[in-house]
């Protein structure tokens, strides 16, 4: 299930973005600050390049690039 980022409380969105950019494997190879990395992902969300995915079976939330989301899920969400 796709969740529009605008539906999240600002503090919740901030926590989600900070969690995402500090996970193992998300290092961009540059010595960017946490704030800069969060801002970059936030811009990607605002442009629709990255989407928030909620997995109801596990209760997990993740971020995914639009191109990795199945077309039927995008249609159903009408994002």
PyMOL Python script that loads the backbone (N, CA, C, O; Angstrom):
from pymol import cmd

cmd.read_pdbstr("""\
ATOM      1  N   UNK A   1       0.848  -1.157   0.000  1.00  0.00           N
ATOM      2  CA  UNK A   1       0.000   0.000   0.000  1.00  0.00           C
ATOM      3  C   UNK A   1       0.904   1.233   0.000  1.00  0.00           C
ATOM      4  O   UNK A   1       1.847   1.323   0.786  1.00  0.00           O
ATOM      5  N   UNK A   2       0.607   2.168  -0.880  1.00  0.00           N
ATOM      6  CA  UNK A   2       1.370   3.407  -0.955  1.00  0.00           C
ATOM      7  C   UNK A   2       0.729   4.469  -0.071  1.00  0.00           C
ATOM      8  O   UNK A   2      -0.492   4.626  -0.047  1.00  0.00           O
ATOM      9  N   UNK A   3       1.567   5.187   0.649  1.00  0.00           N
ATOM     10  CA  UNK A   3       1.098   6.221   1.564  1.00  0.00           C
ATOM     11  C   UNK A   3       1.602   7.576   1.069  1.00  0.00           C
ATOM     12  O   UNK A   3       2.813   7.774   0.974  1.00  0.00           O
ATOM     13  N   UNK A   4       0.713   8.507   0.753  1.00  0.00           N
ATOM     14  CA  UNK A   4       1.177   9.847   0.373  1.00  0.00           C
ATOM     15  C   UNK A   4       1.922  10.494   1.546  1.00  0.00           C
ATOM     16  O   UNK A   4       1.438  10.484   2.678  1.00  0.00           O
ATOM     17  N   UNK A   5       3.078  11.045   1.272  1.00  0.00           N
ATOM     18  CA  UNK A   5       3.884  11.626   2.348  1.00  0.00           C
ATOM     19  C   UNK A   5       3.152  12.757   3.055  1.00  0.00           C
ATOM     20  O   UNK A   5       3.421  13.024   4.226  1.00  0.00           O
ATOM     21  N   UNK A   6       2.229  13.428   2.364  1.00  0.00           N
ATOM     22  CA  UNK A   6       1.493  14.543   2.960  1.00  0.00           C
ATOM     23  C   UNK A   6       0.567  14.088   4.084  1.00  0.00           C
ATOM     24  O   UNK A   6       0.143  14.901   4.905  1.00  0.00           O
ATOM     25  N   UNK A   7       0.251  12.792   4.126  1.00  0.00           N
ATOM     26  CA  UNK A   7      -0.642  12.272   5.164  1.00  0.00           C
ATOM     27  C   UNK A   7       0.074  12.067   6.502  1.00  0.00           C
ATOM     28  O   UNK A   7      -0.571  11.902   7.537  1.00  0.00           O
ATOM     29  N   UNK A   8       1.399  12.079   6.474  1.00  0.00           N
ATOM     30  CA  UNK A   8       2.154  11.855   7.707  1.00  0.00           C
ATOM     31  C   UNK A   8       2.353  13.162   8.468  1.00  0.00           C
ATOM     32  O   UNK A   8       2.498  14.231   7.874  1.00  0.00           O
ATOM     33  N   UNK A   9       2.357  13.055   9.778  1.00  0.00           N
ATOM     34  CA  UNK A   9       2.704  14.195  10.611  1.00  0.00           C
ATOM     35  C   UNK A   9       4.149  14.582  10.284  1.00  0.00           C
ATOM     36  O   UNK A   9       4.965  13.703  10.007  1.00  0.00           O
ATOM     37  N   UNK A  10       4.482  15.867  10.310  1.00  0.00           N
ATOM     38  CA  UNK A  10       5.848  16.284   9.980  1.00  0.00           C
ATOM     39  C   UNK A  10       6.934  15.559  10.787  1.00  0.00           C
ATOM     40  O   UNK A  10       7.964  15.181  10.228  1.00  0.00           O
ATOM     41  N   UNK A  11       6.718  15.366  12.072  1.00  0.00           N
ATOM     42  CA  UNK A  11       7.714  14.680  12.903  1.00  0.00           C
ATOM     43  C   UNK A  11       7.867  13.213  12.499  1.00  0.00           C
ATOM     44  O   UNK A  11       8.970  12.667  12.528  1.00  0.00           O
ATOM     45  N   UNK A  12       6.768  12.587  12.128  1.00  0.00           N
ATOM     46  CA  UNK A  12       6.805  11.193  11.682  1.00  0.00           C
ATOM     47  C   UNK A  12       7.562  11.074  10.371  1.00  0.00           C
ATOM     48  O   UNK A  12       8.382  10.171  10.202  1.00  0.00           O
ATOM     49  N   UNK A  13       7.289  11.986   9.441  1.00  0.00           N
ATOM     50  CA  UNK A  13       7.994  11.981   8.166  1.00  0.00           C
ATOM     51  C   UNK A  13       9.479  12.220   8.383  1.00  0.00           C
ATOM     52  O   UNK A  13      10.306  11.537   7.779  1.00  0.00           O
ATOM     53  N   UNK A  14       9.828  13.172   9.228  1.00  0.00           N
ATOM     54  CA  UNK A  14      11.233  13.435   9.519  1.00  0.00           C
ATOM     55  C   UNK A  14      11.926  12.187  10.071  1.00  0.00           C
ATOM     56  O   UNK A  14      13.038  11.856   9.659  1.00  0.00           O
ATOM     57  N   UNK A  15      11.270  11.501  10.998  1.00  0.00           N
ATOM     58  CA  UNK A  15      11.849  10.294  11.591  1.00  0.00           C
ATOM     59  C   UNK A  15      12.022   9.200  10.540  1.00  0.00           C
ATOM     60  O   UNK A  15      13.035   8.501  10.532  1.00  0.00           O
ATOM     61  N   UNK A  16      11.044   9.051   9.660  1.00  0.00           N
ATOM     62  CA  UNK A  16      11.123   8.058   8.590  1.00  0.00           C
ATOM     63  C   UNK A  16      12.294   8.353   7.663  1.00  0.00           C
ATOM     64  O   UNK A  16      13.058   7.454   7.312  1.00  0.00           O
ATOM     65  N   UNK A  17      12.432   9.616   7.267  1.00  0.00           N
ATOM     66  CA  UNK A  17      13.510   9.997   6.364  1.00  0.00           C
ATOM     67  C   UNK A  17      14.875   9.824   7.033  1.00  0.00           C
ATOM     68  O   UNK A  17      15.813   9.332   6.406  1.00  0.00           O
ATOM     69  N   UNK A  18      14.991  10.222   8.293  1.00  0.00           N
ATOM     70  CA  UNK A  18      16.255  10.058   9.004  1.00  0.00           C
ATOM     71  C   UNK A  18      16.619   8.589   9.143  1.00  0.00           C
ATOM     72  O   UNK A  18      17.779   8.213   8.970  1.00  0.00           O
ATOM     73  N   UNK A  19      15.634   7.761   9.453  1.00  0.00           N
ATOM     74  CA  UNK A  19      15.880   6.318   9.551  1.00  0.00           C
ATOM     75  C   UNK A  19      16.374   5.772   8.214  1.00  0.00           C
ATOM     76  O   UNK A  19      17.321   4.987   8.168  1.00  0.00           O
ATOM     77  N   UNK A  20      15.733   6.188   7.140  1.00  0.00           N
ATOM     78  CA  UNK A  20      16.096   5.690   5.811  1.00  0.00           C
ATOM     79  C   UNK A  20      17.526   6.075   5.434  1.00  0.00           C
ATOM     80  O   UNK A  20      18.294   5.229   4.977  1.00  0.00           O
ATOM     81  N   UNK A  21      17.885   7.329   5.620  1.00  0.00           N
ATOM     82  CA  UNK A  21      19.206   7.774   5.156  1.00  0.00           C
ATOM     83  C   UNK A  21      20.344   7.301   6.059  1.00  0.00           C
ATOM     84  O   UNK A  21      21.510   7.413   5.679  1.00  0.00           O
ATOM     85  N   UNK A  22      20.034   6.780   7.237  1.00  0.00           N
ATOM     86  CA  UNK A  22      21.088   6.289   8.116  1.00  0.00           C
ATOM     87  C   UNK A  22      21.204   4.771   8.114  1.00  0.00           C
ATOM     88  O   UNK A  22      22.037   4.220   8.835  1.00  0.00           O
ATOM     89  N   UNK A  23      20.402   4.094   7.333  1.00  0.00           N
ATOM     90  CA  UNK A  23      20.490   2.627   7.258  1.00  0.00           C
ATOM     91  C   UNK A  23      21.759   2.200   6.542  1.00  0.00           C
ATOM     92  O   UNK A  23      22.295   2.920   5.701  1.00  0.00           O
ATOM     93  N   UNK A  24      22.220   1.019   6.896  1.00  0.00           N
ATOM     94  CA  UNK A  24      23.357   0.437   6.177  1.00  0.00           C
ATOM     95  C   UNK A  24      23.010   0.313   4.709  1.00  0.00           C
ATOM     96  O   UNK A  24      21.895  -0.067   4.355  1.00  0.00           O
ATOM     97  N   UNK A  25      23.966   0.635   3.859  1.00  0.00           N
ATOM     98  CA  UNK A  25      23.766   0.510   2.419  1.00  0.00           C
ATOM     99  C   UNK A  25      23.188   1.746   1.766  1.00  0.00           C
ATOM    100  O   UNK A  25      22.985   1.760   0.552  1.00  0.00           O
ATOM    101  N   UNK A  26      22.915   2.796   2.547  1.00  0.00           N
ATOM    102  CA  UNK A  26      22.354   4.019   1.952  1.00  0.00           C
ATOM    103  C   UNK A  26      23.394   5.129   1.855  1.00  0.00           C
ATOM    104  O   UNK A  26      23.064   6.254   1.482  1.00  0.00           O
ATOM    105  N   UNK A  27      24.639   4.825   2.185  1.00  0.00           N
ATOM    106  CA  UNK A  27      25.691   5.828   2.087  1.00  0.00           C
ATOM    107  C   UNK A  27      25.889   6.194   0.625  1.00  0.00           C
ATOM    108  O   UNK A  27      26.070   5.314  -0.217  1.00  0.00           O
ATOM    109  N   UNK A  28      25.856   7.471   0.321  1.00  0.00           N
ATOM    110  CA  UNK A  28      25.962   7.917  -1.067  1.00  0.00           C
ATOM    111  C   UNK A  28      27.407   8.132  -1.513  1.00  0.00           C
ATOM    112  O   UNK A  28      27.651   8.600  -2.625  1.00  0.00           O
ATOM    113  N   UNK A  29      28.361   7.794  -0.652  1.00  0.00           N
ATOM    114  CA  UNK A  29      29.756   7.940  -1.019  1.00  0.00           C
ATOM    115  C   UNK A  29      30.316   9.329  -0.784  1.00  0.00           C
ATOM    116  O   UNK A  29      31.511   9.556  -0.972  1.00  0.00           O
ATOM    117  N   UNK A  30      29.476  10.254  -0.380  1.00  0.00           N
ATOM    118  CA  UNK A  30      29.897  11.615  -0.094  1.00  0.00           C
ATOM    119  C   UNK A  30      29.793  11.853   1.400  1.00  0.00           C
ATOM    120  O   UNK A  30      29.103  11.116   2.105  1.00  0.00           O
ATOM    121  N   UNK A  31      30.464  12.864   1.876  1.00  0.00           N
ATOM    122  CA  UNK A  31      30.445  13.185   3.293  1.00  0.00           C
ATOM    123  C   UNK A  31      29.363  14.215   3.587  1.00  0.00           C
ATOM    124  O   UNK A  31      29.621  15.233   4.229  1.00  0.00           O
ATOM    125  N   UNK A  32      28.138  13.941   3.110  1.00  0.00           N
ATOM    126  CA  UNK A  32      27.024  14.862   3.315  1.00  0.00           C
ATOM    127  C   UNK A  32      26.507  14.761   4.743  1.00  0.00           C
ATOM    128  O   UNK A  32      26.568  13.701   5.364  1.00  0.00           O
ATOM    129  N   UNK A  33      26.002  15.870   5.251  1.00  0.00           N
ATOM    130  CA  UNK A  33      25.414  15.879   6.589  1.00  0.00           C
ATOM    131  C   UNK A  33      24.076  15.144   6.564  1.00  0.00           C
ATOM    132  O   UNK A  33      23.479  14.936   5.508  1.00  0.00           O
ATOM    133  N   UNK A  34      23.629  14.763   7.741  1.00  0.00           N
ATOM    134  CA  UNK A  34      22.322  14.107   7.873  1.00  0.00           C
ATOM    135  C   UNK A  34      21.230  15.002   7.300  1.00  0.00           C
ATOM    136  O   UNK A  34      20.352  14.532   6.576  1.00  0.00           O
ATOM    137  N   UNK A  35      21.284  16.282   7.623  1.00  0.00           N
ATOM    138  CA  UNK A  35      20.254  17.213   7.153  1.00  0.00           C
ATOM    139  C   UNK A  35      20.216  17.277   5.630  1.00  0.00           C
ATOM    140  O   UNK A  35      19.143  17.325   5.029  1.00  0.00           O
ATOM    141  N   UNK A  36      21.385  17.276   5.018  1.00  0.00           N
ATOM    142  CA  UNK A  36      21.453  17.345   3.544  1.00  0.00           C
ATOM    143  C   UNK A  36      20.902  16.062   2.910  1.00  0.00           C
ATOM    144  O   UNK A  36      20.188  16.111   1.908  1.00  0.00           O
ATOM    145  N   UNK A  37      21.243  14.922   3.504  1.00  0.00           N
ATOM    146  CA  UNK A  37      20.736  13.644   2.971  1.00  0.00           C
ATOM    147  C   UNK A  37      19.219  13.559   3.117  1.00  0.00           C
ATOM    148  O   UNK A  37      18.530  13.106   2.203  1.00  0.00           O
ATOM    149  N   UNK A  38      18.696  13.994   4.269  1.00  0.00           N
ATOM    150  CA  UNK A  38      17.242  13.994   4.486  1.00  0.00           C
ATOM    151  C   UNK A  38      16.572  14.932   3.484  1.00  0.00           C
ATOM    152  O   UNK A  38      15.546  14.582   2.902  1.00  0.00           O
ATOM    153  N   UNK A  39      17.137  16.108   3.281  1.00  0.00           N
ATOM    154  CA  UNK A  39      16.554  17.074   2.344  1.00  0.00           C
ATOM    155  C   UNK A  39      16.526  16.512   0.923  1.00  0.00           C
ATOM    156  O   UNK A  39      15.566  16.732   0.184  1.00  0.00           O
ATOM    157  N   UNK A  40      17.568  15.795   0.547  1.00  0.00           N
ATOM    158  CA  UNK A  40      17.611  15.202  -0.794  1.00  0.00           C
ATOM    159  C   UNK A  40      16.494  14.182  -0.979  1.00  0.00           C
ATOM    160  O   UNK A  40      15.817  14.187  -2.007  1.00  0.00           O
ATOM    161  N   UNK A  41      16.296  13.312   0.000  1.00  0.00           N
ATOM    162  CA  UNK A  41      15.235  12.304  -0.104  1.00  0.00           C
ATOM    163  C   UNK A  41      13.865  12.982  -0.042  1.00  0.00           C
ATOM    164  O   UNK A  41      12.937  12.556  -0.730  1.00  0.00           O
ATOM    165  N   UNK A  42      13.727  14.022   0.767  1.00  0.00           N
ATOM    166  CA  UNK A  42      12.459  14.757   0.839  1.00  0.00           C
ATOM    167  C   UNK A  42      12.103  15.344  -0.536  1.00  0.00           C
ATOM    168  O   UNK A  42      10.951  15.267  -0.965  1.00  0.00           O
ATOM    169  N   UNK A  43      13.084  15.923  -1.217  1.00  0.00           N
ATOM    170  CA  UNK A  43      12.833  16.463  -2.570  1.00  0.00           C
ATOM    171  C   UNK A  43      12.393  15.352  -3.521  1.00  0.00           C
ATOM    172  O   UNK A  43      11.519  15.561  -4.362  1.00  0.00           O
ATOM    173  N   UNK A  44      12.989  14.192  -3.388  1.00  0.00           N
ATOM    174  CA  UNK A  44      12.608  13.060  -4.241  1.00  0.00           C
ATOM    175  C   UNK A  44      11.165  12.637  -3.965  1.00  0.00           C
ATOM    176  O   UNK A  44      10.432  12.279  -4.887  1.00  0.00           O
ATOM    177  N   UNK A  45      10.759  12.680  -2.693  1.00  0.00           N
ATOM    178  CA  UNK A  45       9.364  12.389  -2.335  1.00  0.00           C
ATOM    179  C   UNK A  45       8.427  13.426  -2.957  1.00  0.00           C
ATOM    180  O   UNK A  45       7.397  13.080  -3.536  1.00  0.00           O
ATOM    181  N   UNK A  46       8.797  14.690  -2.829  1.00  0.00           N
ATOM    182  CA  UNK A  46       7.960  15.765  -3.348  1.00  0.00           C
ATOM    183  C   UNK A  46       7.807  15.690  -4.867  1.00  0.00           C
ATOM    184  O   UNK A  46       6.760  16.048  -5.406  1.00  0.00           O
ATOM    185  N   UNK A  47       8.844  15.226  -5.551  1.00  0.00           N
ATOM    186  CA  UNK A  47       8.796  15.087  -7.012  1.00  0.00           C
ATOM    187  C   UNK A  47       8.106  13.794  -7.448  1.00  0.00           C
ATOM    188  O   UNK A  47       7.823  13.614  -8.632  1.00  0.00           O
ATOM    189  N   UNK A  48       7.835  12.895  -6.503  1.00  0.00           N
ATOM    190  CA  UNK A  48       7.213  11.620  -6.837  1.00  0.00           C
ATOM    191  C   UNK A  48       8.191  10.577  -7.338  1.00  0.00           C
ATOM    192  O   UNK A  48       7.779   9.545  -7.867  1.00  0.00           O
ATOM    193  N   UNK A  49       9.483  10.832  -7.179  1.00  0.00           N
ATOM    194  CA  UNK A  49      10.503   9.871  -7.604  1.00  0.00           C
ATOM    195  C   UNK A  49      10.630   8.725  -6.604  1.00  0.00           C
ATOM    196  O   UNK A  49      10.957   7.599  -6.979  1.00  0.00           O
ATOM    197  N   UNK A  50      10.372   9.016  -5.336  1.00  0.00           N
ATOM    198  CA  UNK A  50      10.421   8.040  -4.253  1.00  0.00           C
ATOM    199  C   UNK A  50       9.051   8.040  -3.597  1.00  0.00           C
ATOM    200  O   UNK A  50       8.425   9.089  -3.446  1.00  0.00           O
ATOM    201  N   UNK A  51       8.587   6.854  -3.207  1.00  0.00           N
ATOM    202  CA  UNK A  51       7.265   6.716  -2.590  1.00  0.00           C
ATOM    203  C   UNK A  51       7.388   5.969  -1.267  1.00  0.00           C
ATOM    204  O   UNK A  51       8.328   5.203  -1.055  1.00  0.00           O
ATOM    205  N   UNK A  52       6.430   6.203  -0.391  1.00  0.00           N
ATOM    206  CA  UNK A  52       6.369   5.506   0.894  1.00  0.00           C
ATOM    207  C   UNK A  52       5.490   4.278   0.713  1.00  0.00           C
ATOM    208  O   UNK A  52       4.355   4.369   0.246  1.00  0.00           O
ATOM    209  N   UNK A  53       6.040   3.118   1.096  1.00  0.00           N
ATOM    210  CA  UNK A  53       5.323   1.853   0.956  1.00  0.00           C
ATOM    211  C   UNK A  53       5.070   1.287   2.347  1.00  0.00           C
ATOM    212  O   UNK A  53       6.000   1.110   3.135  1.00  0.00           O
ATOM    213  N   UNK A  54       3.800   1.004   2.643  1.00  0.00           N
ATOM    214  CA  UNK A  54       3.422   0.355   3.897  1.00  0.00           C
ATOM    215  C   UNK A  54       3.122  -1.103   3.579  1.00  0.00           C
ATOM    216  O   UNK A  54       2.368  -1.402   2.653  1.00  0.00           O
ATOM    217  N   UNK A  55       3.715  -2.004   4.350  1.00  0.00           N
ATOM    218  CA  UNK A  55       3.521  -3.438   4.164  1.00  0.00           C
ATOM    219  C   UNK A  55       2.576  -3.930   5.268  1.00  0.00           C
ATOM    220  O   UNK A  55       3.013  -4.176   6.393  1.00  0.00           O
ATOM    221  N   UNK A  56       1.278  -4.074   4.948  1.00  0.00           N
ATOM    222  CA  UNK A  56       0.302  -4.401   5.996  1.00  0.00           C
ATOM    223  C   UNK A  56       0.554  -5.733   6.698  1.00  0.00           C
ATOM    224  O   UNK A  56       0.200  -5.887   7.867  1.00  0.00           O
ATOM    225  N   UNK A  57       1.156  -6.690   6.010  1.00  0.00           N
ATOM    226  CA  UNK A  57       1.397  -7.996   6.632  1.00  0.00           C
ATOM    227  C   UNK A  57       2.407  -7.916   7.767  1.00  0.00           C
ATOM    228  O   UNK A  57       2.308  -8.657   8.744  1.00  0.00           O
ATOM    229  N   UNK A  58       3.378  -7.018   7.639  1.00  0.00           N
ATOM    230  CA  UNK A  58       4.435  -6.920   8.648  1.00  0.00           C
ATOM    231  C   UNK A  58       4.362  -5.637   9.461  1.00  0.00           C
ATOM    232  O   UNK A  58       4.956  -5.551  10.536  1.00  0.00           O
ATOM    233  N   UNK A  59       3.642  -4.641   8.962  1.00  0.00           N
ATOM    234  CA  UNK A  59       3.585  -3.345   9.626  1.00  0.00           C
ATOM    235  C   UNK A  59       4.793  -2.476   9.332  1.00  0.00           C
ATOM    236  O   UNK A  59       4.941  -1.394   9.900  1.00  0.00           O
ATOM    237  N   UNK A  60       5.655  -2.948   8.445  1.00  0.00           N
ATOM    238  CA  UNK A  60       6.855  -2.187   8.086  1.00  0.00           C
ATOM    239  C   UNK A  60       6.530  -1.082   7.091  1.00  0.00           C
ATOM    240  O   UNK A  60       5.576  -1.169   6.318  1.00  0.00           O
ATOM    241  N   UNK A  61       7.349  -0.046   7.133  1.00  0.00           N
ATOM    242  CA  UNK A  61       7.253   1.067   6.194  1.00  0.00           C
ATOM    243  C   UNK A  61       8.617   1.199   5.531  1.00  0.00           C
ATOM    244  O   UNK A  61       9.650   1.104   6.194  1.00  0.00           O
ATOM    245  N   UNK A  62       8.615   1.420   4.220  1.00  0.00           N
ATOM    246  CA  UNK A  62       9.877   1.609   3.511  1.00  0.00           C
ATOM    247  C   UNK A  62       9.709   2.677   2.443  1.00  0.00           C
ATOM    248  O   UNK A  62       8.594   3.093   2.127  1.00  0.00           O
ATOM    249  N   UNK A  63      10.814   3.104   1.903  1.00  0.00           N
ATOM    250  CA  UNK A  63      10.818   4.025   0.775  1.00  0.00           C
ATOM    251  C   UNK A  63      11.296   3.249  -0.438  1.00  0.00           C
ATOM    252  O   UNK A  63      12.186   2.405  -0.332  1.00  0.00           O
ATOM    253  N   UNK A  64      10.708   3.533  -1.585  1.00  0.00           N
ATOM    254  CA  UNK A  64      11.091   2.841  -2.816  1.00  0.00           C
ATOM    255  C   UNK A  64      11.048   3.809  -3.976  1.00  0.00           C
ATOM    256  O   UNK A  64      10.205   4.704  -4.019  1.00  0.00           O
ATOM    257  N   UNK A  65      11.967   3.626  -4.923  1.00  0.00           N
ATOM    258  CA  UNK A  65      11.924   4.426  -6.143  1.00  0.00           C
ATOM    259  C   UNK A  65      10.684   4.060  -6.937  1.00  0.00           C
ATOM    260  O   UNK A  65      10.284   2.897  -6.981  1.00  0.00           O
ATOM    261  N   UNK A  66      10.089   5.042  -7.554  1.00  0.00           N
ATOM    262  CA  UNK A  66       8.857   4.842  -8.321  1.00  0.00           C
ATOM    263  C   UNK A  66       9.006   3.713  -9.329  1.00  0.00           C
ATOM    264  O   UNK A  66       8.083   2.918  -9.502  1.00  0.00           O
ATOM    265  N   UNK A  67      10.155   3.628  -9.998  1.00  0.00           N
ATOM    266  CA  UNK A  67      10.331   2.612 -11.035  1.00  0.00           C
ATOM    267  C   UNK A  67      10.338   1.188 -10.480  1.00  0.00           C
ATOM    268  O   UNK A  67      10.187   0.234 -11.243  1.00  0.00           O
ATOM    269  N   UNK A  68      10.511   1.028  -9.168  1.00  0.00           N
ATOM    270  CA  UNK A  68      10.500  -0.313  -8.589  1.00  0.00           C
ATOM    271  C   UNK A  68       9.128  -0.719  -8.045  1.00  0.00           C
ATOM    272  O   UNK A  68       8.962  -1.836  -7.555  1.00  0.00           O
ATOM    273  N   UNK A  69       8.159   0.172  -8.126  1.00  0.00           N
ATOM    274  CA  UNK A  69       6.801  -0.099  -7.651  1.00  0.00           C
ATOM    275  C   UNK A  69       6.010  -0.752  -8.790  1.00  0.00           C
ATOM    276  O   UNK A  69       6.028  -0.254  -9.915  1.00  0.00           O
ATOM    277  N   UNK A  70       5.321  -1.856  -8.510  1.00  0.00           N
ATOM    278  CA  UNK A  70       4.503  -2.478  -9.564  1.00  0.00           C
ATOM    279  C   UNK A  70       3.459  -1.504 -10.114  1.00  0.00           C
ATOM    280  O   UNK A  70       2.866  -0.725  -9.367  1.00  0.00           O
ATOM    281  N   UNK A  71       3.246  -1.558 -11.416  1.00  0.00           N
ATOM    282  CA  UNK A  71       2.323  -0.635 -12.088  1.00  0.00           C
ATOM    283  C   UNK A  71       0.920  -0.697 -11.493  1.00  0.00           C
ATOM    284  O   UNK A  71       0.266   0.336 -11.353  1.00  0.00           O
ATOM    285  N   UNK A  72       0.448  -1.892 -11.141  1.00  0.00           N
ATOM    286  CA  UNK A  72      -0.905  -1.993 -10.589  1.00  0.00           C
ATOM    287  C   UNK A  72      -1.010  -1.302  -9.234  1.00  0.00           C
ATOM    288  O   UNK A  72      -2.063  -0.759  -8.902  1.00  0.00           O
ATOM    289  N   UNK A  73       0.056  -1.312  -8.453  1.00  0.00           N
ATOM    290  CA  UNK A  73       0.044  -0.614  -7.169  1.00  0.00           C
ATOM    291  C   UNK A  73      -0.003   0.902  -7.389  1.00  0.00           C
ATOM    292  O   UNK A  73      -0.691   1.618  -6.662  1.00  0.00           O
ATOM    293  N   UNK A  74       0.725   1.380  -8.389  1.00  0.00           N
ATOM    294  CA  UNK A  74       0.695   2.823  -8.719  1.00  0.00           C
ATOM    295  C   UNK A  74      -0.696   3.239  -9.179  1.00  0.00           C
ATOM    296  O   UNK A  74      -1.198   4.288  -8.775  1.00  0.00           O
ATOM    297  N   UNK A  75      -1.314   2.427 -10.017  1.00  0.00           N
ATOM    298  CA  UNK A  75      -2.676   2.737 -10.498  1.00  0.00           C
ATOM    299  C   UNK A  75      -3.662   2.780  -9.348  1.00  0.00           C
ATOM    300  O   UNK A  75      -4.482   3.694  -9.259  1.00  0.00           O
ATOM    301  N   UNK A  76      -3.584   1.790  -8.466  1.00  0.00           N
ATOM    302  CA  UNK A  76      -4.523   1.716  -7.345  1.00  0.00           C
ATOM    303  C   UNK A  76      -4.393   2.904  -6.408  1.00  0.00           C
ATOM    304  O   UNK A  76      -5.382   3.363  -5.837  1.00  0.00           O
ATOM    305  N   UNK A  77      -3.168   3.403  -6.249  1.00  0.00           N
ATOM    306  CA  UNK A  77      -2.932   4.526  -5.341  1.00  0.00           C
ATOM    307  C   UNK A  77      -3.250   5.870  -5.980  1.00  0.00           C
ATOM    308  O   UNK A  77      -3.478   6.849  -5.269  1.00  0.00           O
ATOM    309  N   UNK A  78      -3.270   5.934  -7.299  1.00  0.00           N
ATOM    310  CA  UNK A  78      -3.512   7.179  -8.038  1.00  0.00           C
ATOM    311  C   UNK A  78      -2.612   8.313  -7.559  1.00  0.00           C
ATOM    312  O   UNK A  78      -3.079   9.418  -7.283  1.00  0.00           O
ATOM    313  N   UNK A  79      -1.304   8.021  -7.463  1.00  0.00           N
ATOM    314  CA  UNK A  79      -0.339   9.050  -7.037  1.00  0.00           C
ATOM    315  C   UNK A  79       0.168   9.799  -8.231  1.00  0.00           C
ATOM    316  O   UNK A  79       0.989  10.706  -8.088  1.00  0.00           O
TER     317      UNK A  79
END
""", "prot")
cmd.dss("prot")
cmd.show_as("cartoon", "prot")
cmd.util.cbc("prot")
cmd.orient("prot")
